[in-house]
């Protein structure tokens, strides 16, 4: 009976699903780690990651590891520049601690964490730790993390944005208009000024800026100027202008040349047409990197770094400056010279302009040769010896 019970237990154990262990994380321990397509020193470089970036390792062999970074990038890196980590619990020591998408100042926010928040530290770096929190994974400066318990402040963790927000809101700023910008910051160009009660469609919601669409145009408005309750318009305010269906921009480039407009939002798409520097286009839809534009009835996608809302400086005069014809190169005139050697020894004629070349003749002092040309080495000349032998000699042995 006992043997039968053991056999049944073993059978059940084999049938139970295997529970995968938590991933083991590593971190970059060098200032710049190159990710390559193949495990070879001269293989194509796919990307470069700085110190404290977290990653997982799929396999390692012959000094190379195939890895996946927290950005999703995969490839081969040199194993010696990776540091293995062990996870542990920690606590946030200050309210509004930034949880970032990359281990560097200025990286975009995943959100902010409240004092006392319990987290899991997956990698401990020189400056940044990669952590798992209730609002997602990200990087936190490690001086804001304690292994000891920290009493919660009562403040809540705040996600940086709500993707796929998918709701309607209205502009609310009394009698004043609100700037509708191309990006989430006051340094981005203004697309238009929207009056109170303008309806917008919220694409994603953030703590400071909302990504919205107004009349088919995508852009950003400060969150504080939006409300989900339709406000009553100011009775003294003029009637609002209709929402824009597009706005004018100008093509710009560093070399003041033409810019490619593609059939799709990516460099891999074929060119739809080429837009001339300084020409006007209508931006139909603004994206994070690519804008959908039209020009003279043609439409396509252009990198928005090549667009400006202010007309760029005109091209300088392009009339070519006359360049004088170069003086003709002097033609070498062969001449005869006499071999000389203060020690009275024979002088070598070599296969090439250098003492490392083998000699093809040895001439007595007083022998007459013809100098047929110069070389890129000032100390050597080309010579023709008696019998039609051509070679090289040092000028110091010719008079």
Secondary structure, DSSP 4 states (H G I P E B T S, - for coil): -HHHHHHHHHHHHHHSPPPPPPPPEEEE-SS-EEEESSSSTTSPEEEEE-TT-EEEEEEEETTEEEEEETTS-EEEEEGGGEEE---EEEEE-STTEEEESSSSTTPPEEEEE-TT-EEEEEEE-SSEEEEEETTEEEEEEGGGEESS-----SPPPEESEETT--EEEEE--TTS-EEEESSSSTTSPEEEEE-TT-EEEEEEEESSEEEEEETTEEEEEEGGGEESSPPPPPTTSPPPPPPPS-EEEEE--TTS--EEEESSSSTTSPEEEEEPTT-EEEEEEE-SSEEEEEETTEEEEEEGGGEESSPPPPPPP-PPPP-PPPPPPPPP--EEEEB--TT---EEEESSSSTTSPEEEEE-TT-EEEEEEE-SSTTEEEEEETTTEEEEEEGGGB-
